[in-house]
Amino acid sequence: MIGTVLGMVGKEVILKGYAQDFDSAIDSMQFSSDLGQTWTEYPVNHVDEDSNVNWEYSFVPEQVGRYEILIRAVDRNGAVTPEPAHAYVDVREDVEL
């Protein structure tokens, strides 16, 4: 789980984390900003079967509010993380970071 991140309207927000799969190497990471209705996939390069994958996801919020980003991994066998991780971003007009 990722703690709540503070962001500002019109400024890039970067989320970082890692994923691991004990059965097969991770092939890609997927991110959703619409509660899992659609997923954006990012391939992962040069991953060994026993390696963690460090990932990074960025976006620019266009309005004030709370954003929920779902994150999941897909391994080389096509298996998807059963329960995605959740990241929350609280976006304000101006933020003291």
Backbone bond lengths (Angstrom), bond angles and torsions (degrees), N, CA, C in turn:
res aa  C-N    CA-C-N  psi(-1)  N-CA   C-N-CA  omega(-1)  CA-C   N-CA-C  phi
1 M - - - 1.448 - - 1.525 109.06 -
2 I 1.290 114.68 143.38 1.460 122.13 179.08 1.524 106.84 -107.13
3 G 1.308 117.21 134.77 1.462 120.38 177.39 1.519 111.08 -66.17
4 T 1.321 116.19 167.38 1.462 120.96 178.48 1.523 109.81 -67.22
5 V 1.321 114.92 133.65 1.460 122.87 -179.65 1.521 108.02 -106.61
6 L 1.325 116.96 140.61 1.458 121.13 175.52 1.515 109.27 -94.52
7 G 1.334 115.82 139.99 1.454 120.91 178.89 1.511 110.93 -139.64
8 M 1.318 115.15 171.82 1.453 121.69 -178.65 1.530 108.92 -127.99
9 V 1.320 116.94 141.38 1.454 122.40 179.31 1.528 109.29 -54.39
10 G 1.336 116.01 131.33 1.451 121.65 176.43 1.514 115.73 80.14
11 K 1.337 117.93 1.10 1.467 121.68 179.98 1.528 109.47 -114.75
12 E 1.317 116.42 139.06 1.457 121.40 -178.87 1.533 111.57 -60.52
13 V 1.325 115.18 134.04 1.462 123.08 173.94 1.524 106.71 -111.27
14 I 1.318 116.80 131.43 1.463 121.14 -180.00 1.527 108.94 -117.71
15 L 1.325 115.36 124.28 1.460 122.30 174.43 1.520 107.73 -105.59
16 K 1.332 116.98 139.66 1.463 121.51 179.27 1.520 109.54 -133.06
17 G 1.314 115.39 148.83 1.450 120.20 176.83 1.513 110.47 -169.65
18 Y 1.318 115.68 -166.94 1.456 119.65 176.71 1.520 109.19 -142.90
19 A 1.325 115.03 158.95 1.460 121.84 177.73 1.518 107.99 -134.63
20 Q 1.329 115.60 153.72 1.454 120.03 175.97 1.517 109.27 -144.95
21 D 1.312 115.46 149.73 1.457 122.74 178.59 1.523 106.22 -135.65
22 F 1.302 117.15 122.70 1.457 120.63 -175.30 1.525 113.16 -85.20
23 D 1.342 117.97 -10.72 1.459 121.09 -177.25 1.523 113.97 -102.47
24 S 1.322 117.31 -28.80 1.459 121.13 -175.30 1.526 109.10 -156.80
25 A 1.315 116.49 156.44 1.467 120.16 179.08 1.529 110.52 -67.73
26 I 1.302 116.30 144.52 1.464 121.52 177.46 1.521 108.67 -75.40
27 D 1.327 115.40 132.94 1.461 122.18 -177.73 1.522 112.22 -100.48
28 S 1.349 116.66 -32.75 1.462 119.87 -178.99 1.524 110.41 -158.79
29 M 1.322 114.73 162.72 1.462 122.53 173.55 1.521 106.97 -115.33
30 Q 1.332 116.11 145.24 1.462 121.49 178.86 1.519 109.61 -125.36
31 F 1.337 115.00 144.22 1.458 122.11 -178.10 1.525 108.73 -132.03
32 S 1.337 115.97 141.41 1.460 121.48 178.38 1.521 109.67 -134.37
33 S 1.316 115.99 134.94 1.466 120.81 176.18 1.527 111.40 -112.20
34 D 1.348 116.70 9.28 1.465 120.66 179.75 1.531 111.35 -126.08
35 L 1.334 115.06 40.62 1.471 122.94 176.87 1.525 113.19 60.10
36 G 1.330 116.79 31.99 1.454 120.91 174.79 1.512 115.70 88.96
37 Q 1.327 117.86 5.48 1.467 119.61 177.08 1.527 110.64 -66.60
38 T 1.334 115.99 -40.98 1.461 121.28 176.48 1.528 108.30 -133.67
39 W 1.317 115.56 153.41 1.465 121.74 -178.85 1.520 109.51 -129.49
40 T 1.318 116.54 139.22 1.460 122.81 172.85 1.519 106.97 -104.27
41 E 1.328 115.84 127.89 1.461 120.76 -174.35 1.524 110.98 -106.29
42 Y 1.327 115.20 136.81 1.458 122.29 176.49 1.525 108.15 -123.88
43 P 1.348 117.53 118.69 1.464 120.11 178.49 1.526 111.54 -63.37
44 V 1.319 115.20 152.41 1.461 122.39 177.08 1.527 106.57 -113.27
45 N 1.317 116.80 132.84 1.462 120.97 -177.61 1.521 111.91 -104.78
46 H 1.326 115.73 147.13 1.467 123.49 170.21 1.531 113.04 55.46
47 V 1.312 116.55 56.92 1.464 120.15 179.60 1.524 109.26 -111.56
48 D 1.318 116.13 129.36 1.460 121.60 174.48 1.522 108.87 -85.74
49 E 1.327 115.48 161.93 1.465 120.66 -179.43 1.526 112.70 -57.60
50 D 1.321 117.68 -32.62 1.462 121.24 -175.50 1.526 113.35 -99.94
51 S 1.309 118.07 12.13 1.470 120.64 -173.89 1.520 112.66 -98.66
52 N 1.313 114.70 146.47 1.460 120.33 168.07 1.521 108.30 -77.53
53 V 1.312 116.13 156.06 1.458 121.46 174.33 1.517 107.88 -111.94
54 N 1.305 116.70 120.17 1.462 121.15 172.56 1.520 107.12 -88.18
55 W 1.319 116.28 127.56 1.454 119.98 -178.33 1.523 110.47 -121.94
56 E 1.329 113.91 161.67 1.458 121.84 177.85 1.523 107.66 -144.50
57 Y 1.311 116.44 135.49 1.464 122.49 179.45 1.520 107.71 -133.36
58 S 1.322 116.52 132.58 1.465 119.07 179.24 1.522 110.41 -131.08
59 F 1.319 115.10 151.06 1.461 121.51 174.95 1.522 108.24 -155.96
60 V 1.335 115.34 164.17 1.465 121.43 178.74 1.526 107.38 -115.49
61 P 1.341 117.91 108.49 1.464 120.33 179.75 1.525 110.90 -68.30
62 E 1.320 115.38 138.46 1.459 121.08 -177.11 1.522 113.25 -99.27
63 Q 1.328 117.03 -12.07 1.463 119.06 -179.79 1.525 111.22 -149.38
64 V 1.312 114.85 161.33 1.464 122.50 178.50 1.525 109.12 -67.03
65 G 1.321 116.90 144.91 1.458 121.01 175.89 1.511 111.57 146.12
66 R 1.316 114.39 -174.93 1.468 121.17 178.64 1.523 108.02 -103.57
67 Y 1.315 114.71 127.67 1.455 122.13 177.87 1.524 108.26 -107.44
68 E 1.323 116.25 137.61 1.458 121.37 174.87 1.524 107.94 -114.70
69 I 1.306 116.36 121.28 1.458 122.17 179.06 1.526 107.76 -110.23
70 L 1.331 116.68 127.55 1.461 121.94 175.87 1.523 108.44 -98.13
71 I 1.322 116.11 141.53 1.462 121.87 -175.38 1.520 108.59 -132.87
72 R 1.335 116.02 132.53 1.462 119.36 176.20 1.530 110.11 -147.51
73 A 1.323 115.02 159.40 1.462 121.86 179.54 1.524 109.47 -108.81
74 V 1.336 115.18 152.48 1.462 122.48 174.04 1.527 106.76 -124.66
75 D 1.347 116.28 127.63 1.464 117.78 -178.87 1.525 111.17 -91.65
76 R 1.320 115.89 177.44 1.475 121.36 -176.09 1.520 112.97 -64.58
77 N 1.332 117.06 -18.52 1.462 121.11 176.98 1.522 112.01 -88.77
78 G 1.330 117.47 -1.77 1.460 121.67 -179.45 1.518 113.99 88.76
79 A 1.335 117.28 1.33 1.468 120.35 178.67 1.528 109.41 -72.92
80 V 1.323 115.22 137.27 1.465 122.23 -177.78 1.523 109.01 -108.32
81 T 1.321 116.70 144.46 1.461 121.59 175.93 1.526 108.96 -48.98
82 P 1.350 118.50 126.04 1.467 120.10 -176.47 1.529 113.53 -61.37
83 E 1.310 117.18 -41.12 1.468 121.73 178.50 1.527 108.47 -124.72
84 P 1.332 117.63 116.30 1.466 118.52 -179.52 1.527 111.88 -67.74
85 A 1.325 115.05 153.18 1.466 120.82 172.25 1.524 108.04 -77.02
86 H 1.331 116.06 154.43 1.462 121.77 179.55 1.521 109.29 -117.39
87 A 1.313 115.59 134.87 1.463 121.40 172.51 1.522 106.96 -124.62
88 Y 1.326 116.34 136.87 1.459 121.16 -179.79 1.520 109.24 -115.34
89 V 1.328 115.07 137.12 1.458 121.03 178.12 1.523 107.42 -125.19
90 D 1.330 116.48 117.78 1.465 121.82 175.19 1.518 107.76 -93.20
91 V 1.331 115.80 116.74 1.463 121.40 -174.96 1.520 109.75 -108.54
92 R 1.327 114.76 132.15 1.467 122.32 179.73 1.519 109.18 -127.64
93 E 1.323 115.33 171.13 1.468 120.03 177.09 1.519 110.60 -66.03
94 D 1.334 116.10 -43.14 1.458 120.52 176.77 1.521 108.04 -142.31
95 V 1.311 115.65 141.67 1.458 121.13 -173.82 1.519 108.78 -135.39
96 E 1.310 114.96 138.00 1.460 119.41 170.46 1.513 107.00 -92.35
97 L 1.327 116.33 111.62 1.468 120.48 -178.08 1.500 110.87 -98.61
